[in-house]
């Protein structure tokens, strides 16, 4: 994984990349110029977790933030890349509002 000067990717940079890539691990790996497999290996080595789990948590925090601001569910769903509100509701509807 291409890294910062101190040899580690900064979480803030990865959060920005995740948002730019639609919160999808494949496009994140492609943007880094490496395979998904290698991205997952390096991510796990650096952060002790799988990128898909981290992305899921990042999306959940974004949902909470946007809900707290009063944003409509369908707008949040669209921002997070869900084609259908039902898929979004299935993923995040069970979490406390």
N, C-alpha and C positions, 0 to 999 in steps of 0.2 A: 504494500500500500504506500503510495506517495505520502510523505509525512512532512511535518513542520520542522523547523530548525532544531528543536530539541529531540527529534526522533519519534515523536508521537503526534498523531492527529489530535487536534483540539476538538473537544466535544462541540463547541460553538460552531466550528467549521462544518462538522458532520451534520449538525442540526440544519444548518443552512442548505447543505447539499441534499439532505433528505427532502426538505421542502421543495427545492428546485426540481428534484427527480420524482416528484409525486409520491413520496414516502414509499418508494419501491427499491428493494435491495439490488436487483439486476441493473437498473439504470445508474444507481450509485456506483456500483463496481465498474461499469463501463466508463463513467465519468472519471474514475481514478485510473483508467487504462489497464485494468486487470480483470481476470475472470471472477465470476461469482464465488467459485470455490475458494480461490486465493483471498478474495475480500473477506469471506467468512472466517477463514483461518486466521488472517491477520487481525481482524476485528476481535475475534475471541481471544487471541493472544494478548492484545492490548487492553481490552475492556472486560475480559472474563465473562463474556456473555455472547450469545449469537446476535447478529445484526437485526434479524427479523423480530426478536424479542424486544430489542432496544427501540426499533421503529414503532412497534405496537405501543410501547409505553410513551414514546414521544407523541404519537397520534392521540393517545388518551389525554395527555396533558394539554394538547392543543384543543381538544374537544371541551375540556373543563374550562379553559381560558375563554374560549369563544362563547360557551353557554353563559358564563358569568357576565359577559358583556351584552347578553341578550340577543345574540345572533340567532337567526332562524336555523332549525335543524337541517333543512335542505341546502342552505347556504354552506353550512359546516361540512355536510356530506360532499358537496361539490368541490369544496376546497381540498378535501382529503382524498379526492379521486374516486369517490364512490359513484358509479353510474346510476344507481337506484337508491332512493332513500331507505328502502326496506333492508338492503344490505348494510347500510350504515346503522340502522336501528338494531339489527341483529348483532353487530359488532360492539356497539356502544350503548344501546338502549338499556341494557341491564345494569349499567353503572349508575350509581346515585347521582342525581342532578344537583 
